[in-house]
Amino acid sequence: MRQGIVVSDKPDKTVVVRVDIARRHKRYHKILRSSITLHVHDESNDAHAGDTVRVQECRPMSRTKRWRLLEVLERAK
């Protein structure tokens, strides 16, 4: 399970979610920030851009979709 912010909701039944990752460098202990984008299956077109969502890994739905939407945690203002 991952938590992220919806970047795009243009495709039908699909949202693009950005997951931010902050980790510490092993030797220098500086915090390194990176992000990944996931294509998430949204059956009911419930999530919109800016929403905070929770997603779960699942079987491949298409060439790029391997995640499905569990819930919308917070709506965009």
matplotlib code that plots the C-alpha trace (Angstrom):
import matplotlib.pyplot as plt

x = [0.0, 1.2, -0.2, 0.2, -1.3, -3.4, -1.5, -3.9, -7.4, -7.8, -8.0, -11.3, -11.1, -7.5, -5.6, -1.9, -0.6, 2.7, 4.3, 7.0, 9.8, 12.3, 15.2, 18.6, 21.9, 23.8, 27.2, 26.4, 23.0, 21.6, 17.8, 17.3, 13.9, 12.5, 9.1, 7.5, 4.3, 1.9, -1.0, -3.9, -7.2, -10.2, -13.3, -15.8, -13.8, -14.0, -10.6, -9.7, -6.5, -5.0, -6.7, -4.7, -5.3, -4.3, -3.5, -2.7, -0.8, -2.8, -2.7, -1.8, -4.9, -3.2, 0.3, 1.0, -1.6, -0.6, -2.3, -5.9, -7.5, -8.5, -9.8, -9.6, -8.1, -8.5, -10.2, -8.5, -9.6]
y = [0.0, 3.5, 7.0, 9.8, 12.8, 12.6, 14.5, 13.8, 12.3, 12.8, 9.1, 7.2, 5.0, 5.9, 8.4, 9.2, 9.4, 10.9, 9.1, 11.2, 9.3, 10.8, 8.7, 9.4, 8.8, 6.0, 7.7, 11.5, 11.3, 14.0, 13.6, 12.6, 13.3, 11.5, 10.7, 8.1, 8.2, 5.3, 4.7, 3.6, 2.0, 4.0, 2.1, 4.8, 7.9, 9.0, 10.7, 14.1, 16.1, 17.2, 14.5, 12.5, 8.8, 5.3, 2.7, -1.0, -3.2, -5.6, -7.7, -5.9, -4.1, -2.8, -2.1, 0.5, 0.0, -2.3, -0.4, 0.1, 2.8, 1.9, 5.2, 8.9, 10.2, 13.9, 16.0, 18.9, 22.3]
z = [0.0, -0.8, -0.3, -2.8, -4.5, -7.7, -10.5, -13.4, -13.8, -17.5, -18.7, -18.1, -15.0, -14.4, -12.2, -12.1, -8.6, -7.4, -4.4, -2.7, -1.0, 1.5, 2.6, 4.3, 2.5, 4.0, 4.4, 4.4, 6.1, 3.9, 3.2, -0.4, -1.9, -4.9, -6.4, -8.6, -10.6, -10.6, -13.0, -10.7, -11.7, -10.4, -11.3, -10.3, -11.4, -7.8, -7.4, -8.9, -9.3, -5.9, -3.8, -1.4, -2.0, -0.8, -3.4, -3.4, -5.8, -7.8, -11.0, -14.2, -15.5, -18.6, -20.0, -17.3, -14.6, -11.7, -8.8, -7.8, -5.7, -2.2, -0.8, -1.1, 2.2, 1.6, -1.1, -2.9, -1.8]

ax = plt.figure().add_subplot(projection="3d")
ax.plot(x, y, z, "-o")
ax.set_aspect("equal")
plt.show()
